[in-house]
Amino acid sequence: MKIWGLTGSIGMGKSTASGAFRRLGVPIFDADAAVHALQAKGGRAVRPIERAFPGTTGEDGVVRERLRRAVLGDPAALKRLEAIMHPLVRDEQRRFLGRERGRGRRLVVLDIPLLFETRTDLSEFDRILVVSAPAAVQRRRVLRRKGMTEERLDAILARQMPDVEKRRRADVIIRTGLSRRHAEAAVRRLVQTQMGGTRRHA
């Protein structure tokens, strides 16, 4: 079974690429969705987070805005949160891979926004796919989101590896700055060809 890692900075169009894979029948592990499930009511992260950050949970699980305020601008607090979340997300990923291997899948995609930032060993991946768009397009997309501000966006970008470095490390770069149709066609070509062994732009 081939394992492709899909990543990219905020606002680069990763959701578009991920959706295109799903429509082609490729199983996707969505790390963000796993985080939400782990932090929801009954999720395995709720109690550890409440112990580490008292007052950040409620009846429905983690109150994300409270948690965001608890770690914003505090690198030590962020590290404590990552120490809780990363092992749990990895465990969910292992379960996903086990299920899909059992189903005889030929290809799966792990959609991990902070792939380069959180992993030093990328040997489990057969290919790394990076979604990318011009910086102006990225900012315009993100600032349309409810509650997003220039200050908050800059804080998020400060925690992420620069796009130019992600593109340098990629096996495949999926350009999303032209149109959704262009990006989806690029994903379709990748799946159809199963990619060769050389770096390419999709």
C-alpha positions in Angstrom: 0.0 0.0 0.0 1.4 3.4 -1.0 1.2 6.2 1.6 1.2 9.8 0.4 1.6 12.7 2.8 -0.4 15.8 1.9 0.5 19.1 3.5 0.7 22.8 3.1 0.4 26.0 5.0 -2.8 27.6 6.1 -4.9 28.9 3.2 -3.0 27.0 0.5 -5.9 24.9 -0.7 -5.2 21.6 1.1 -8.9 21.0 1.6 -9.5 21.3 -2.1 -6.8 18.7 -2.9 -8.0 16.4 -0.1 -11.6 16.6 -1.4 -10.4 15.7 -4.9 -8.7 12.6 -3.6 -11.8 11.6 -1.7 -14.0 12.0 -4.9 -11.5 9.7 -6.6 -12.1 7.0 -4.0 -8.7 7.4 -2.2 -9.0 7.0 1.6 -7.9 10.1 3.5 -6.7 10.4 7.1 -7.6 13.9 8.1 -5.4 14.9 11.0 -7.5 18.0 11.8 -10.6 16.0 11.9 -8.9 13.5 14.3 -8.0 16.4 16.6 -11.6 17.6 16.6 -12.8 14.2 17.5 -10.3 13.7 20.2 -11.2 17.0 21.7 -15.0 16.5 21.4 -17.3 15.2 24.1 -16.0 11.8 25.2 -12.7 12.2 23.3 -9.5 10.9 24.7 -7.8 14.3 24.8 -10.4 16.0 26.9 -9.3 14.9 30.4 -5.5 15.4 29.7 -6.2 18.9 28.4 -8.3 19.8 31.3 -5.6 18.6 33.7 -2.9 20.6 31.8 -5.1 23.7 31.2 -7.8 23.9 33.8 -11.0 25.6 32.7 -10.6 24.9 29.0 -13.2 22.2 28.7 -17.0 22.0 29.1 -19.9 19.7 28.7 -19.2 19.2 25.0 -15.5 18.7 25.4 -12.7 21.1 24.8 -13.8 24.7 24.3 -11.4 25.6 21.5 -11.4 29.4 22.0 -10.5 28.9 25.7 -7.7 26.6 24.7 -6.5 28.9 22.0 -6.3 31.7 24.5 -4.5 29.5 27.0 -1.6 28.7 24.6 -1.5 31.9 22.4 1.9 33.5 22.7 3.1 30.9 25.2 5.6 28.5 23.6 5.9 26.4 26.7 2.1 26.0 26.9 1.9 25.1 23.2 4.5 22.4 23.7 2.5 20.9 26.6 -0.5 20.8 24.3 1.4 19.2 21.5 2.8 16.6 23.9 -0.8 15.6 24.6 -2.2 15.8 21.1 0.5 14.4 18.8 0.7 10.9 20.3 -3.1 10.6 20.2 -3.3 11.7 16.6 -0.5 9.3 15.7 -2.4 6.5 17.3 -5.5 7.3 15.3 -3.3 7.3 12.2 -2.0 3.9 12.9 -5.5 2.6 13.3 -6.5 4.1 10.0 -3.5 2.5 8.2 -4.3 -0.8 9.7 -7.9 -0.7 8.6 -7.0 0.3 5.1 -4.3 -2.3 4.7 -6.8 -4.9 5.8 -9.1 -3.7 3.0 -6.4 -4.2 0.4 -6.1 -0.5 -0.5 -3.4 0.4 -3.0 -3.1 4.0 -2.0 -4.0 6.2 1.0 -3.3 9.8 1.7 -2.4 11.3 5.2 -3.7 14.9 5.3 -1.4 16.4 7.9 -1.2 20.3 8.0 2.0 20.4 10.1 3.7 17.4 8.6 7.2 18.9 8.3 6.9 20.8 11.6 5.9 17.7 13.7 7.9 14.9 12.0 11.6 14.4 11.6 11.3 10.9 10.1 9.3 11.0 6.8 10.4 7.5 5.8 6.9 6.1 6.2 5.7 8.1 3.2 6.2 7.1 -0.4 5.6 10.6 -1.6 5.2 14.1 0.0 2.7 16.3 -1.7 2.7 20.1 -0.9 -0.2 22.4 -1.9 1.0 25.9 -2.7 -0.4 29.2 -3.9 0.9 32.8 -4.1 1.2 34.5 -0.7 -1.3 37.2 -1.7 -3.9 34.5 -2.6 -3.1 32.7 0.7 -3.7 35.8 2.8 -6.9 36.7 1.0 -8.3 33.2 1.5 -7.5 33.1 5.2 -8.7 36.6 6.1 -12.1 35.7 4.7 -12.5 33.2 7.5 -14.8 34.2 10.4 -12.9 35.6 13.3 -9.6 35.7 11.5 -7.4 38.8 11.8 -4.1 39.9 10.4 -2.5 39.5 13.8 -3.9 36.0 14.3 -2.8 35.0 10.8 0.7 36.2 11.4 0.9 34.2 14.6 -0.2 31.1 12.8 2.3 31.6 10.0 5.1 32.1 12.5 4.5 28.6 13.7 4.6 27.1 10.2 7.5 26.3 8.0 7.7 28.9 5.1 6.0 27.8 1.9 9.3 28.1 -0.1 10.9 25.5 2.2 8.0 23.2 2.1 8.1 23.3 -1.7 11.8 22.6 -1.6 11.2 19.4 0.4 8.2 18.2 -1.7 8.2 15.3 -4.1 5.2 16.9 -5.8 3.9 20.4 -5.7 0.1 20.9 -6.3 -0.5 24.5 -7.4 -3.9 25.8 -6.2 -3.6 29.5 -7.1 -5.1 29.2 -10.5 -8.5 27.6 -9.9 -10.2 24.8 -8.1 -10.7 23.0 -11.4 -6.9 23.2 -12.2 -6.0 21.8 -8.7 -8.5 18.9 -9.0 -7.3 18.0 -12.4 -3.7 17.9 -11.0 -4.8 15.5 -8.3 -6.6 13.3 -10.8 -3.5 13.0 -12.9 -1.4 12.1 -9.9 -3.8 9.3 -9.0 -4.1 8.0 -12.5 -0.4 7.8 -13.1 0.5 6.8 -9.5 3.4 9.2 -10.1 6.9 8.3 -11.2 10.0 8.5 -9.1 10.9 12.1 -10.0 10.0 15.4 -8.5 7.3 17.1 -10.5 4.8 20.0 -10.4 1.2 18.9 -10.7 
